[in-house]
């Protein structure tokens, strides 16, 4: 059987790999993404992006090039949906609803990321039951809103230095099961799993059919294939759960440190050239997929 016909995944690349902020002048990145061999680009729905009114032009260019748009975002102290301050909580819910509307405009069926608690912030005492219950109530409201737009919310567990709230696939699954809403899914990231999970394969199997979005990152956020991620076990896990959605190569330009949320990713140096991360990473991931999906 032709191995090419066994390939199941769709490959995307994170827009912030190339620049710190999406602007009018950078819409041309979609052509670069296409030439590098990708089917999609992930757009970070920051407050700046939401106020930029770029969606119509991006959609026009994406349709011309046959490039799909995917979306992710994160919360901060002003949009903390776990806050016991109702005004802050409602601000976060409103922000996530705007992201849902924007994702729908862009044709994305997913919003991934740290969308359950503030990213890069810790209460310094660990997650509390009060936060957990408030988060459940808030996410249910956003999920109900997202249902009408056919957009799914994919919760990304991140490492302990980026959040005290969700660090593992098991924790994300528990939260989603307690909320019990069909629009809530899991987003896994190999960089984050590399810190928190005992085995990446087990984390993927734990997520199971809730897995809806996936970031492929080297252990140092460089080129996938470098570092110590066990990619064979990653793809074996994806194969066994029947995952057929997006694999997004994620890293960040060092210029991201000029932006407000740059400290969360702690990219202090250029680990590799952005185009090397994108091209060599894609070639490597496809080679592992061909080996595992036989």
N, C-alpha and C positions, 0 to 999 in steps of 0.2 A: 504493500500500500504506500502511496505517495505521502511522505512525512508532512509535506506542506499542507495536506488536507486535514492533518490531525491538529493543527494549530487552533487553539480555542480563544486566546486572549485578544484584547484590544489594547493598544499601547498609547499612552498620553504622556505629556511632559508638563512640568510645573512652570508656569509663566515667570515666576519670580526667580527662576534660575538665570534668566537673561537680563532682567532689569528689576529695580526695586519698586516700581509703580507702573501700572498700565495707564498709558496716556494715548492721545490721538496719534502722536507720531510713532507709537510703538505697535500699532495694529498690524504693521507689515511683518511682525514676528510670526504671524500665522503662516506666511509663505515659507519662512525659514523652518518652522515646525514640519510643514509638509515635505520639504526637501530633505529633511533629516530622516524621514521615514515614519513619522508619527501620524496617527489617525485623529488625535485630539490634543487639546491644550486645557490645562486646569487654570482657572482664573480665581484669584483671591478676592472675595467680595468685602473689601475694606470700606469704611465710611467714605473715604476719598473716591473709591471706585463707584460707589452707589450714587454719588453726587456728580459724576462725570458725564452722564448721559451718552455713554459710548456703545450701549448694547446694540442699537440698530445697525451701526456701522460695522461692529464686530460680527454680527450675524450675517450681514451681507457678504463680508469678506470670507467668513467661514463657509458659507454655502457655496460660494464660487470655487473655493479650494477643496471642498468636501472634507473639512476639518470639523470635528465635533467639539463643543465647549462643555467643560465640566466645571463644577464650582466647589469652593471650600471657603470657610471663614473661621473666625474665632471671636471669643468674648473677652472683655476687659473689665476693669473695676467699675466702669460706668454702665456696662451692659450685663452685669452679673445676674443671671436668672436664678441663682441660689441665694441671693441676698435676702435678709429679713426686712430690708427697706423696700417697701412696695414700689416706690417711684423708680428705684434702680432696676428692680425686677421687671417692671412693666416696660422700661426703656429697652431692656434686653430682649423681651418678647417682641416688641415692635421692630427692633433691629433685625431679628431673625425672620420675621414676616416679610420685611423688605427684601431680605436675601432670597427668600422663597420666590417672591415675585420676579426678582432679577434673574434667578436661575431659570425660571420658566420662560422668560423672554429670550434667554440665550440658548434654550433648547436642552438644558441639562436636567436630567431626572434625579440628580443627587447634589446635596450639599454636605460635604465632609468637614472634618476638622474638630477643634475643641469648642463645641457648640453647647456644652452642658455646664460649664463653669468658666471663670476667668482664666485665660491662658497666661502662664508665666508668673502667676501670683499664688501665694500659699497663705492659709490662715494660721500657719505655724503650730497648729495643734492636731492636724489630720482632719479628715472628713468627719463631719458631725451628722447625727441622725436628722437634725433639723434641716441642714443643707440638703441632704438626700431627699427628704420628703418635699421640700420646696422645689427642688430640681424636677422631680417627677411631675408635679403639678404644672410647672412652667412648660416643660417639654411636651406634655400632653396637649396643651393649648396650641403650641406651634405646630405639632403634628396634625391636629385637626384642621388647622388652616392650610397646611401643606397638602393635605389629601385632595382638596379641590383643584390643586395645581399639578397633581400627579408627580410631586417632588418628594424624594425620600431624604430623611435626615440621618446621616451616617456618623455615629459618635466615635471619635478617635481617642483611644486610650494613649496617654503620653507618659514620658518618664517622670520620675518623682521630683526632678528638678524643674519641671515645667508645669506640673499640677499635682495637687494633693488629692484630687477627686476621683479620677479614673486612671489607673496605671496598667491594667491587664485586660485581656479579652474576657476573662471570666467576670470581672467587675462590670464591664460594659454589658455583657449578656444578662447579668443579674438585674441591672437597672432597667434594661429594655423589657425583660420579662415581667418585672413588677409594674411597669407603666402599661404594658400590653396594648400597644398601638401599632398597626401594620405599617405605618410610615417610618418607623424607627428601625435603623439598621446599624451595622458595625463597619467602621473604617479602620483597617490595620496598616501599620507602617513598620517596615523592617528595622529602621533606625531605633524607633521607640521600643519595639519588641526585643531588640538586641540588648537593651538595658534591663528590662523588667521581666521578661518571660524566661522560664527555664529552657524551653525548646520552642523554636518558632513553629515547627510542625504541629506541636500540641496546641499552641495558641490558635492556629488556623482551624484545626479540627474543632476546638472549643467554639469558635465563632460559627462554624458550620454554615447553614443556609441563611444566617443573619448577615454574613459577610457581603457587603455591597460595594465597597471601594477599597483600593489597595495601593499604597505607596511603596515603591522600590527604591531604597536608599542604601548606600554603602554604610558600613559601620562608622565611618568618619564623615558621612555626607558627601563623599567624593564620587568616583566612578563605580557604579554597581559592577561587581566582579573583583574589585580590589577590596582589601579589608578582610574581615573574618565572618561575614554572613554565610551561613550554610544554604546556598541557593538551591541545591538539589532537594533538600528537605522542604524548602518553601514551596517549590513547584509540585512536589509530591503531595503535600497537604492541599494545595489548590486543586490539583487533579482529583483527589479523593472526595472533596466536598462538591465537586462539579462547578467550580467557579469559572465563569465565562465572561466576566465583565472587564473593567479597566485595570491595567497595571500602569501606574503613573510614576515616571522617573522624577524624583523630587530632590532638589537641592536649592541653594540660595546664592545669589550673587553677593559678594562681600559688601557691595553698596547698600545692601539691605540695612546695614547698621546705621545708615543715615536716617532711616525711617523710625517712627515711634515704636513699632513692635520689634525692631531688630534685635534687641537684647534677649528676647525669648529664644531665638535660634542660635545665638552666640557664634556666628560665623565671623571670625576675626581675621581670616586670611583666605586667599584664593587657594582652595584645596586642589582644584584642577580647573582647566579651562571649561567654561560653560558648554561649549560645543562638544568638547571631549566627553564630558559627563553625559550629554544627551546622546551623541552618536555611538560612542564606545559602549556606553551602558545599554543602549537599545540592542546593539549587535550581540552583546553578551547574554542578555536576558532571553532573546530569541533563540540563542544556541542552547540554553538550558531547557527552554520549553520544548524544543525539538527532541532533545534527549529524553525528557521525562514523558512527554505526551506521545508515546509510541504504542 
